[in-house]
């Protein structure tokens, strides 16, 4: 994790799916801590991104990509510097809150 945090501090971009898996029904699942620990260790802000409609394109358990439409919702950055390792649950809750807003957004691209 230290190596990954160093790479991020040096400008590498990282995409982490906080649930660790794809959703069967499109609802947000429980988050794993690893990505949040990495964000805290690197000091890198988190930009919440929600992918809506992808479960029809590549359903859980499938490795076949189907044609279809999906929508990306990009939230405002969340400052990781406002949190400490003791606050990881609060950080996870904040990111979850923003991602739920993205799922509720019904606007089209």
PyMOL commands that set and color helices and strands:
alter all, ss='L'
color gray80, all
select helices_A, chain A and resi 2-9+34-42+54-57+80-82+85-104
alter helices_A, ss='H'
color red, helices_A
select strands_A, chain A and resi 46-52+71-78
alter strands_A, ss='S'
color yellow, strands_A
deselect
rebuild
show_as cartoon
